[in-house]
Amino acid sequence: MEFGGKLNCLIVGNKERSLKCLEVSTLRLKLQEVCMSVLKVEPKAVERLRQTLRETAEYSEDCLRIVVTQEGPELIVDQQRPEDFLLVKEDKLLLAIDPETLDHFDGRVLHVDEATSLLVIDKMPRKL
């Protein structure tokens, strides 16, 4: 399944672990029914993930993984695990996140900070 492009991407988790990812247009109908955790990924962040993976991966099976350290969230190069939720763009696995880490970032957005050009995870703004 493809994500990114002009649509924002959401990585979602659910109790059954059967719904790995949904495009925003699909998500509207199912979000309240099945999702426990949501991490929104902005299009610029998807492109930055792709660029970072291209520069750091040693093997074709490599992907980036969000991990939580004492200093905060970090990206590492890793490989997919069976329980992971995945971000795939144009048939290329870019990002894997395990269920516990995804729960930690529920309601947040991964984006590129314009001032620093770094990938950051912030809270999603609430719409009135």
Phi and psi in degrees as a GROMACS rama.xvg file:
@    title "Ramachandran Plot"
@    xaxis  label "Phi"
@    yaxis  label "Psi"
@TYPE xy
-97.2632  146.422  GLU-2
-137.446  168.609  PHE-3
91.9091  -139.367  GLY-4
65.675  -139.207  GLY-5
-80.0208  -23.527  LYS-6
-84.9707  148.391  LEU-7
-72.316  157.859  ASN-8
-113.587  145.22  CYS-9
-125.752  134.721  LEU-10
-101.049  122.963  ILE-11
-122.559  149.255  VAL-12
-119.923  153.503  GLY-13
-147.489  169.216  ASN-14
-59.9611  -39.4547  LYS-15
-82.7113  -11.1984  GLU-16
59.4281  18.0863  ARG-17
-91.1393  -22.8348  SER-18
-101.199  93.0164  LEU-19
-74.3967  -48.4882  LYS-20
-149.107  153.21  CYS-21
-140.014  143.075  LEU-22
-73.7163  155.668  GLU-23
-54.8087  -42.4561  VAL-24
-63.0746  -34.7386  SER-25
-78.6194  -33.8641  THR-26
-63.8695  -34.6332  LEU-27
-52.9336  -38.69  ARG-28
-77.3492  -28.4617  LEU-29
-109.382  -10.2734  LYS-30
-56.3732  -49.6076  LEU-31
-70.7274  -25.12  GLN-32
-76.9662  -42.7394  GLU-33
-125.689  -19.3841  VAL-34
-84.5451  140.01  CYS-35
-105.33  -37.3158  MET-36
-135.633  143.501  SER-37
-138.5  128.996  VAL-38
-119.41  117.128  LEU-39
-85.2734  137.476  LYS-40
-121.674  115.113  VAL-41
-71.1989  152.211  GLU-42
-55.0187  -40.8519  PRO-43
-64.2239  -33.1057  LYS-44
-69.372  -37.3656  ALA-45
-59.8034  -45.0215  VAL-46
-65.6543  -38.61  GLU-47
-66.2376  -38.2832  ARG-48
-61.3561  -44.3209  LEU-49
-61.0303  -45.4679  ARG-50
-63.8575  -44.3091  GLN-51
-63.2464  -43.1231  THR-52
-63.6994  -42.7335  LEU-53
-59.6172  -36.6852  ARG-54
-81.3894  -23.1666  GLU-55
-115.313  -19.8575  THR-56
-71.8371  138.559  ALA-57
-97.7294  -30.9791  GLU-58
-123.063  154.629  TYR-59
-64.7585  -23.9142  SER-60
-83.0521  -7.74615  GLU-61
-65.9681  149.198  ASP-62
-145.156  172.779  CYS-63
-90.8896  151.123  LEU-64
-135.609  135.77  ARG-65
-86.7269  125.305  ILE-66
-125.226  155.753  VAL-67
-106.893  123.753  VAL-68
-115.321  179.519  THR-69
-62.8417  -27.2085  GLN-70
-85.2523  -9.26523  GLU-71
122.828  -166.833  GLY-72
-71.3667  142.956  PRO-73
-137.302  155.979  GLU-74
-101.269  131.837  LEU-75
-127.475  160.982  ILE-76
-89.0745  130.465  VAL-77
-152.859  -167.747  ASP-78
-127.76  158.805  GLN-79
-62.2305  142.865  GLN-80
-117.959  155.967  ARG-81
-56.7027  -34.1535  PRO-82
-87.0457  -2.71246  GLU-83
-67.8292  151.178  ASP-84
-98.4156  143.179  PHE-85
-125.638  147.909  LEU-86
-114.101  116.648  LEU-87
-119.758  135.558  VAL-88
-132.725  122.1  LYS-89
51.9725  49.6411  GLU-90
63.1336  16.9319  ASP-91
-116.226  122.757  LYS-92
-69.7078  118.108  LEU-93
-100.505  -44.2185  LEU-94
-139.387  135.561  LEU-95
-121.042  143.75  ALA-96
-143.984  130.245  ILE-97
-78.2903  160.371  ASP-98
-57.6893  -40.6472  PRO-99
-65.3564  -41.8362  GLU-100
-67.8315  -39.6849  THR-101
-60.2304  -42.4573  LEU-102
-59.7102  -36.0998  ASP-103
-63.7238  -30.4783  HIS-104
-106.003  19.7013  PHE-105
-56.4349  132.602  ASP-106
77.4342  18.1704  GLY-107
-115.964  169.178  ARG-108
-128.764  133.853  VAL-109
-95.3155  120.903  LEU-110
-148.587  172.484  HIS-111
-94.7143  121.629  VAL-112
-70.558  122.477  ASP-113
-64.0726  -33.6617  GLU-114
-74.9304  -36.7099  ALA-115
-108.8  -12.8112  THR-116
63.0738  20.5424  SER-117
-99.2419  152.685  LEU-118
-74.0242  130.221  LEU-119
-135.631  156.838  VAL-120
-116.666  118.483  ILE-121
-122.261  170.108  ASP-122
-71.5705  146.491  LYS-123
-72.4673  137.064  MET-124
-68.5062  142.171  PRO-125
-85.8769  137.073  ARG-126
-90.2587  139.619  LYS-127
